[in-house]
Amino acid sequence: MSPRLPRLAALALTLSGSEVLLVRRANPPDQGLWGYPGGKVEFGETMAEAAVRELAEETGLVAVAVEELGRIELIDRDPEGGVLYHYYLGVVLCEGQPGPVCAGDDAEEAAWFPFASVLEGELGLSKDVALYLQLALARREAAALPG
């Protein structure tokens, strides 16, 4: 029997104009919540490669990874304290051509949302979705400033 280990996964934070791409999770953990497209990093794959691949699998959108914004650690426990899920997620900022998306793989739905919908809490969100959107917007604004 192999040891239980945390699972490494990548999330693709993708912006277009004044919207962000989110998927509604079809499976646990976070089933029914909106979050960034993503999934497990495969053996020999970089975080950026995994983010771009998962983005295409879950939404049909082709993109390029720009930079890793940070990490999220998720540990879900049962009432007795046993670990149900343990994920270590890398959040990768991606750039792609805006356009229609179609939910695939383990995404129940995929859609573009105005930044305000996410930042003002209008959606049921996975952990730190709004926080990383704020970080991405701050980076985008800083990059647009001259000097």
C-alpha positions as CSV (number, residue, x, y, z in Angstrom):
1,M,0.0,0.0,0.0
2,S,1.4,3.4,-1.0
3,P,1.6,6.2,1.7
4,R,-1.0,8.9,1.6
5,L,0.6,12.0,0.4
6,P,-0.6,15.6,-0.4
7,R,-1.6,16.0,-4.0
8,L,0.1,18.7,-6.1
9,A,-2.3,20.6,-8.3
10,A,-2.3,23.8,-10.5
11,L,-4.9,26.5,-10.9
12,A,-5.1,28.7,-14.0
13,L,-6.2,32.3,-13.2
14,T,-7.2,33.7,-16.5
15,L,-8.2,37.3,-17.1
16,S,-9.9,38.9,-20.2
17,G,-10.7,42.6,-20.2
18,S,-12.8,43.1,-17.0
19,E,-13.7,39.4,-16.5
20,V,-12.1,36.3,-15.0
21,L,-12.7,32.7,-16.0
22,L,-14.1,30.4,-13.4
23,V,-15.5,26.8,-13.3
24,R,-18.0,25.3,-11.0
25,R,-16.5,22.1,-9.5
26,A,-18.4,18.9,-10.3
27,N,-16.6,16.7,-7.7
28,P,-15.3,17.0,-4.2
29,P,-13.5,18.8,-2.7
30,D,-15.3,22.1,-3.4
31,Q,-18.1,20.4,-5.4
32,G,-20.6,23.1,-6.5
33,L,-18.2,26.0,-5.7
34,W,-16.7,28.4,-8.3
35,G,-12.9,28.5,-8.7
36,Y,-10.1,28.6,-11.1
37,P,-9.8,25.8,-13.6
38,G,-7.2,23.3,-12.5
39,G,-6.2,19.9,-11.4
40,K,-3.4,17.5,-10.6
41,V,0.2,18.1,-11.8
42,E,1.3,15.0,-13.7
43,F,4.7,13.4,-13.1
44,G,7.4,15.4,-15.0
45,E,5.1,18.3,-15.7
46,T,5.8,21.9,-14.4
47,M,3.2,23.8,-12.5
48,A,2.8,26.2,-15.5
49,E,2.4,23.3,-17.9
50,A,-0.3,21.7,-15.7
51,A,-2.2,24.9,-15.4
52,V,-2.3,25.4,-19.2
53,R,-3.3,21.8,-19.8
54,E,-6.0,21.8,-17.1
55,L,-7.4,25.1,-18.4
56,A,-7.8,23.5,-21.9
57,E,-9.3,20.3,-20.5
58,E,-11.9,22.1,-18.3
59,T,-12.8,25.0,-20.5
60,G,-11.5,24.5,-24.1
61,L,-9.4,27.7,-23.8
62,V,-5.8,27.7,-25.0
63,A,-3.5,30.0,-23.0
64,V,0.1,30.7,-22.1
65,A,1.3,30.7,-18.5
66,V,2.7,34.1,-17.4
67,E,3.8,33.7,-13.8
68,E,3.0,31.8,-10.6
69,L,1.2,34.0,-8.2
70,G,1.3,31.9,-5.1
71,R,0.2,28.7,-3.4
72,I,-2.8,27.5,-1.4
73,E,-2.8,24.5,0.9
74,L,-6.2,22.8,1.4
75,I,-6.7,20.1,4.0
76,D,-10.3,18.9,4.5
77,R,-11.0,16.7,7.6
78,D,-13.8,14.5,8.7
79,P,-15.6,15.1,12.0
80,E,-13.1,12.8,13.8
81,G,-10.1,14.8,12.5
82,G,-9.1,12.3,9.8
83,V,-7.8,13.8,6.5
84,L,-10.2,13.5,3.6
85,Y,-8.3,15.6,1.1
86,H,-4.9,17.3,1.2
87,Y,-4.0,19.5,-1.8
88,Y,-1.1,21.9,-2.4
89,L,-2.2,24.2,-5.2
90,G,-0.1,26.5,-7.3
91,V,-2.0,29.5,-8.7
92,V,-0.7,30.4,-12.2
93,L,-1.6,33.6,-14.0
94,C,-2.4,32.8,-17.7
95,E,-3.1,34.8,-20.8
96,G,-5.3,33.6,-23.6
97,Q,-7.6,34.8,-26.3
98,P,-11.0,35.7,-24.9
99,G,-13.8,33.7,-26.2
100,P,-16.5,31.2,-25.5
101,V,-15.7,28.4,-23.1
102,C,-17.3,25.0,-22.6
103,A,-17.2,23.0,-19.4
104,G,-15.3,19.7,-19.7
105,D,-13.4,17.1,-17.6
106,D,-14.5,17.7,-13.9
107,A,-16.0,21.1,-14.4
108,E,-19.8,21.3,-14.1
109,E,-19.9,24.8,-15.7
110,A,-17.4,27.3,-17.1
111,A,-18.1,31.0,-17.5
112,W,-16.5,34.5,-17.6
113,F,-17.5,36.7,-14.6
114,P,-17.0,40.4,-14.1
115,F,-14.4,41.1,-11.5
116,A,-16.9,42.8,-9.2
117,S,-19.0,39.6,-9.0
118,V,-16.1,37.8,-7.5
119,L,-14.7,40.5,-5.4
120,E,-18.1,41.4,-3.9
121,G,-18.9,37.8,-2.9
122,E,-21.8,37.3,-5.3
123,L,-20.7,33.7,-6.0
124,G,-20.0,30.6,-3.8
125,L,-16.2,30.5,-4.2
126,S,-13.4,28.1,-3.4
127,K,-10.7,29.2,-0.9
128,D,-8.8,32.4,-1.8
129,V,-10.3,32.9,-5.3
130,A,-11.1,36.6,-4.5
131,L,-7.7,37.1,-2.8
132,Y,-5.8,35.8,-5.9
133,L,-8.0,37.9,-8.3
134,Q,-7.0,41.0,-6.3
135,L,-3.3,40.0,-6.5
136,A,-3.6,39.4,-10.3
137,L,-5.3,42.8,-10.8
138,A,-2.7,44.6,-8.7
139,R,0.1,43.0,-10.8
140,R,-1.7,43.9,-14.0
141,E,-2.1,47.5,-12.9
142,A,1.5,47.7,-11.8
143,A,2.7,46.4,-15.2
144,A,0.6,49.0,-17.0
145,L,2.3,51.9,-15.1
146,P,5.1,53.6,-16.9
147,G,8.6,53.4,-15.4
